[in-house]
Amino acid sequence: MTIKSPGKKPFTIKTTNNSVKNIYVHSAKLNGVLLKGVHIPFSEIHKGGNLLLEMGD
């Protein structure tokens, strides 16, 4: 999924191991950096970048 803001870089959300069985987020990386919290400030999304979600059961 990609979110596009006019004049900004796109913000892309990707998953690994996504399936009907794997419904829980085991880890999240924002631009390659492991996230320790459960939220992402809008300012980070607005800047653009990549969010990678590692899914599991």
Long-range contacts (C-beta under 8 A, 24 or more apart in sequence): 3-45, 5-46, 5-48, 8-46, 8-47, 8-48, 9-47, 9-48, 9-49, 10-48, 11-45, 11-46, 11-47, 11-48, 11-49, 11-50, 11-51, 12-49, 12-50, 12-51, 13-50, 13-51, 13-53, 14-50, 14-51, 14-52, 14-53, 15-52, 15-53, 15-54, 15-55, 16-52, 16-53, 16-54, 16-55, 17-54, 17-55, 17-56, 18-53, 18-55, 19-55, 21-57, 22-55, 22-56, 22-57, 23-55, 23-57, 24-55, 24-56, 24-57, 25-53, 25-54, 25-55, 26-54, 26-55, 26-56, 27-53, 27-54, 28-52, 28-53, 28-54, 29-54
